């Protein structure tokens, strides 16, 4: 497990400028489908789309890149990728006898990616050859929050003498492409009650492919004593702790866990229940 820096110490801007795309005259002329033409608007057989296409034979997501394969006998010079707002996201040019190209998808933004339905447009000069639509989206949910003390068999940082105060979250991505976890904010955590604020936050850089990913905390989330003193649990009852995951693609999911504070000093913590909350409406931007 690696260390990290709290947002209280380093609240830096994380948005980068969209990478410059060198586009020629043909790109600008052909960024959208011609209204006068009616090419087959079919989809490919890959996991990102369905149906048939005579030009687009395969569309897959590999790591952070979208890979497009073109039929060997297709006469295609450019492939345009049009975003859900109808704007040109990127363009790639195929060299002679080249049948496979890639688009950099998740490496272009630090904070947000316009997820949704994209259009691939195959062009030969000014002529539109074929189009197909694909869905690029991530749908992340936090399905569980785990306390190290109650889950000792997991991959905790055993070098830490207080490893049993750490937490882990399970994030399930039900979308078609990976997202990127950039921050976890813990509101109402026992460790937060030791400080002046009700929340603590840490940056992460964890890739979230489709499926389940376990993310370990960078600090003692269930900590009840430290250099600044100890909690007197007689002052608390059953309190909510909410963790929010800030993700690059898709809405920011949250999970609320009810923690019962018992004893006095030292505290006796008991997890009562937990549930996944509705995703934040602000999407991947923060």
C-alpha positions as CSV (number, residue, x, y, z in Angstrom):
1,X,0.0,0.0,0.0
2,X,1.4,3.4,-0.9
3,X,1.1,6.7,0.9
4,X,-1.0,9.6,-0.2
5,X,-1.5,13.3,0.6
6,X,-4.7,14.7,2.2
7,X,-6.6,17.3,0.4
8,X,-6.1,19.6,3.4
9,X,-2.4,19.7,2.5
10,X,-2.6,19.7,-1.3
11,X,-5.7,21.0,-2.9
12,X,-4.3,21.4,-6.3
13,X,-6.1,21.8,-9.6
14,X,-6.5,18.5,-11.4
15,X,-8.0,19.5,-14.7
16,X,-5.7,19.5,-17.7
17,X,-6.2,21.3,-21.0
18,X,-7.6,19.1,-23.7
19,X,-4.8,17.8,-25.9
20,X,-4.5,19.6,-29.2
21,X,-5.7,17.6,-32.2
22,X,-4.0,18.4,-35.5
23,X,-6.8,18.3,-38.1
24,X,-6.5,18.9,-41.8
25,X,-9.1,20.4,-44.1
26,X,-10.7,17.0,-44.6
27,X,-11.2,16.6,-40.9
28,X,-13.0,19.8,-40.5
29,X,-15.1,19.2,-43.6
30,X,-16.1,15.7,-42.4
31,X,-16.4,15.9,-38.7
32,X,-20.1,15.1,-38.9
33,X,-22.3,12.9,-41.1
34,X,-23.4,14.4,-44.4
35,X,-27.1,15.1,-44.2
36,X,-27.5,14.2,-47.9
37,X,-26.1,10.7,-47.5
38,X,-27.7,7.7,-45.9
39,X,-25.0,5.2,-45.1
40,X,-25.8,2.1,-43.1
41,X,-25.9,3.2,-39.5
42,X,-25.1,-0.2,-38.1
43,X,-23.1,-1.3,-35.1
44,X,-20.3,-3.8,-34.7
45,X,-20.2,-7.1,-32.9
46,X,-18.0,-6.0,-30.0
47,X,-19.0,-5.5,-26.4
48,X,-19.4,-1.8,-27.1
49,X,-21.9,-2.1,-29.8
50,X,-24.2,-4.7,-31.6
51,X,-25.2,-5.5,-35.1
52,X,-23.4,-5.7,-38.4
53,X,-21.1,-3.3,-40.3
54,X,-19.3,-3.8,-43.6
55,X,-16.6,-1.4,-42.6
56,X,-16.2,-1.5,-38.8
57,X,-15.4,-5.1,-38.0
58,X,-14.4,-4.7,-34.3
59,X,-14.6,-2.0,-31.6
60,X,-13.0,-2.8,-28.3
61,X,-11.7,-1.0,-25.2
62,X,-8.1,-1.8,-24.3
63,X,-6.9,-0.1,-21.2
64,X,-7.4,3.6,-21.8
65,X,-7.7,3.3,-25.6
66,X,-10.5,2.6,-28.0
67,X,-9.4,0.2,-30.7
68,X,-11.1,0.2,-34.1
69,X,-10.6,-2.5,-36.8
70,X,-11.6,-1.8,-40.4
71,X,-12.4,-4.4,-43.0
72,X,-9.4,-5.2,-45.3
73,X,-11.3,-4.3,-48.5
74,X,-12.7,-1.0,-47.1
75,X,-11.5,2.2,-48.8
76,X,-11.2,4.4,-45.7
77,X,-8.8,7.3,-45.2
78,X,-10.1,8.9,-41.9
79,X,-12.1,7.7,-38.9
80,X,-13.9,10.5,-37.0
81,X,-15.1,10.0,-33.4
82,X,-18.1,12.3,-32.7
83,X,-19.1,12.8,-29.0
84,X,-22.6,12.7,-27.6
85,X,-23.0,16.5,-28.2
86,X,-22.4,16.0,-31.9
87,X,-18.9,17.5,-31.7
88,X,-15.7,16.1,-33.2
89,X,-13.9,14.4,-30.3
90,X,-10.9,13.1,-32.3
91,X,-9.9,12.0,-35.8
92,X,-7.4,9.3,-36.9
93,X,-5.9,8.8,-40.3
94,X,-5.2,5.3,-41.6
95,X,-2.0,4.8,-43.5
96,X,-1.7,2.7,-46.6
97,X,-3.0,-0.9,-45.9
98,X,-3.6,-0.1,-42.3
99,X,-6.7,-1.6,-40.8
100,X,-6.5,-0.9,-37.1
101,X,-6.3,2.5,-35.3
102,X,-6.7,3.6,-31.7
103,X,-8.3,6.6,-30.0
104,X,-6.9,7.8,-26.6
105,X,-10.0,8.0,-24.4
106,X,-9.3,8.1,-20.7
107,X,-5.8,9.7,-21.0
108,X,-7.0,13.0,-22.3
109,X,-8.8,14.4,-19.2
110,X,-7.9,14.5,-15.5
111,X,-11.4,15.1,-14.2
112,X,-14.2,14.4,-16.7
113,X,-15.0,12.5,-19.8
114,X,-18.2,13.1,-21.8
115,X,-19.8,9.6,-21.5
116,X,-22.7,8.5,-23.7
117,X,-23.4,7.5,-27.3
118,X,-20.6,8.2,-29.7
119,X,-20.6,8.0,-33.5
120,X,-17.8,6.5,-35.6
121,X,-17.6,8.0,-39.1
122,X,-15.5,6.3,-41.8
123,X,-14.5,8.7,-44.6
124,X,-12.6,8.4,-47.8
125,X,-11.7,12.0,-48.6
126,X,-14.9,14.0,-48.6
127,X,-17.0,10.9,-49.0
128,X,-18.7,9.3,-46.1
129,X,-18.3,5.5,-46.3
130,X,-20.1,4.2,-43.2
131,X,-21.1,5.1,-39.6
132,X,-21.7,3.1,-36.4
133,X,-22.7,4.1,-32.9
134,X,-21.1,2.9,-29.7
135,X,-21.8,3.5,-26.0
136,X,-18.9,4.7,-23.9
137,X,-19.9,5.1,-20.3
138,X,-19.0,4.0,-16.8
139,X,-21.6,3.3,-14.1
140,X,-19.8,2.9,-10.7
141,X,-21.5,1.9,-7.4
142,X,-20.0,1.4,-4.0
143,X,-21.4,-1.9,-2.9
144,X,-19.6,-2.4,0.5
145,X,-17.3,-0.6,3.0
146,X,-15.1,-3.0,4.9
147,X,-13.4,-2.5,8.3
148,X,-10.0,-4.2,8.6
149,X,-10.7,-5.4,12.1
150,X,-13.6,-7.4,10.9
151,X,-11.9,-8.6,7.7
152,X,-8.4,-9.6,8.7
153,X,-7.8,-11.9,5.7
154,X,-7.8,-9.1,3.2
155,X,-4.7,-7.5,1.7
156,X,-4.1,-4.9,4.4
157,X,-0.8,-3.0,5.0
158,X,0.6,-5.3,7.7
159,X,3.6,-3.0,8.2
160,X,1.4,-0.6,9.9
161,X,0.9,-1.2,13.7
162,X,-2.7,0.1,13.3
163,X,-3.7,-1.7,10.1
164,X,-6.9,-2.9,11.8
165,X,-8.2,0.7,11.8
166,X,-8.0,0.9,8.0
167,X,-11.0,0.6,5.6
168,X,-11.6,-0.7,2.1
169,X,-14.4,0.0,-0.3
170,X,-15.7,-2.3,-3.1
171,X,-16.6,-0.4,-6.3
172,X,-18.6,-2.2,-9.0
173,X,-18.4,-0.6,-12.5
174,X,-21.5,-1.7,-14.5
175,X,-20.6,0.3,-17.6
176,X,-18.8,-0.5,-20.8
177,X,-15.5,1.3,-20.2
178,X,-13.1,1.9,-17.3
179,X,-13.4,4.9,-15.0
180,X,-10.7,6.4,-12.7
181,X,-11.0,6.9,-9.0
182,X,-9.4,10.3,-8.1
183,X,-10.5,10.9,-4.6
184,X,-12.3,9.4,-1.6
185,X,-14.1,11.7,0.9
186,X,-15.1,10.2,4.2
187,X,-17.8,12.3,6.0
188,X,-18.6,11.4,9.6
189,X,-15.8,8.9,9.9
190,X,-14.5,8.2,13.4
191,X,-11.1,9.6,12.4
192,X,-12.7,12.8,11.1
193,X,-14.3,13.3,14.6
194,X,-10.8,13.7,16.0
195,X,-10.2,16.8,13.9
196,X,-11.9,20.2,13.4
197,X,-13.9,19.1,10.3
198,X,-16.5,16.3,9.9
199,X,-14.7,14.9,6.8
200,X,-11.4,13.7,5.6
201,X,-10.4,13.3,2.0
202,X,-7.5,11.6,0.2
203,X,-6.5,11.5,-3.5
204,X,-6.4,8.2,-5.3
205,X,-5.4,7.1,-8.8
206,X,-7.1,3.7,-9.2
207,X,-8.4,2.4,-12.5
208,X,-11.9,1.0,-12.3
209,X,-12.5,-1.4,-15.2
210,X,-15.9,-3.0,-15.7
211,X,-16.5,-5.4,-12.8
212,X,-15.5,-5.1,-9.1
213,X,-12.5,-3.3,-7.7
214,X,-11.4,-3.2,-4.0
215,X,-9.8,0.1,-3.0
216,X,-7.9,0.3,0.3
217,X,-7.9,3.5,2.3
218,X,-4.7,5.5,2.8
219,X,-5.4,6.2,6.4
220,X,-7.0,4.9,9.7
221,X,-10.7,5.6,8.9
222,X,-11.9,3.8,12.1
223,X,-9.3,5.6,14.3
224,X,-10.7,6.8,17.6
225,X,-7.5,8.0,19.3
226,X,-4.3,9.8,18.2
227,X,-1.8,12.5,19.0
228,X,-4.7,15.0,19.3
229,X,-6.6,13.0,21.9
230,X,-9.3,10.3,22.1
231,X,-12.9,10.2,21.4
232,X,-15.3,10.0,24.3
233,X,-17.9,7.6,22.8
234,X,-20.3,8.4,25.6
235,X,-21.0,11.6,23.6
236,X,-22.2,9.6,20.5
237,X,-24.9,7.1,19.7
238,X,-25.3,5.5,16.2
239,X,-23.8,7.8,13.7
240,X,-23.7,7.7,9.9
241,X,-20.4,7.6,7.9
242,X,-20.6,8.4,4.2
243,X,-17.8,7.7,1.7
244,X,-18.1,9.4,-1.7
245,X,-15.9,8.3,-4.6
246,X,-14.9,11.0,-7.1
247,X,-14.5,9.3,-10.4
248,X,-13.4,10.5,-13.8
249,X,-16.2,9.0,-15.8
250,X,-19.8,8.8,-14.7
251,X,-21.6,10.0,-11.5
252,X,-19.8,10.0,-8.2
253,X,-21.2,7.1,-6.1
254,X,-21.7,7.2,-2.3
255,X,-22.2,4.7,0.5
256,X,-23.5,5.3,4.0
257,X,-22.5,3.0,6.9
258,X,-24.2,3.3,10.4
259,X,-21.6,3.0,13.2
260,X,-22.6,2.5,16.8
261,X,-20.3,4.2,19.3
262,X,-20.1,2.3,22.7
263,X,-18.0,2.3,25.8
264,X,-16.2,5.5,26.7
265,X,-12.5,5.9,26.4
266,X,-11.4,3.8,24.7
267,X,-14.3,3.5,22.2
268,X,-16.0,0.3,21.2
269,X,-17.2,0.6,17.6
270,X,-19.8,-1.6,16.0
271,X,-21.0,-1.5,12.4
272,X,-24.7,-1.6,12.4
273,X,-25.7,-1.5,8.7
274,X,-24.7,0.1,5.4
275,X,-26.3,0.9,2.1
276,X,-25.3,2.3,-1.3
277,X,-26.6,5.8,-1.9
278,X,-27.8,7.4,-5.1
279,X,-24.9,8.6,-7.3
280,X,-24.1,12.3,-7.0
281,X,-25.9,14.3,-9.8
282,X,-22.8,16.3,-10.6
283,X,-21.3,13.4,-12.6
284,X,-17.6,13.0,-12.8
285,X,-16.8,16.7,-12.4
286,X,-16.0,18.2,-9.0
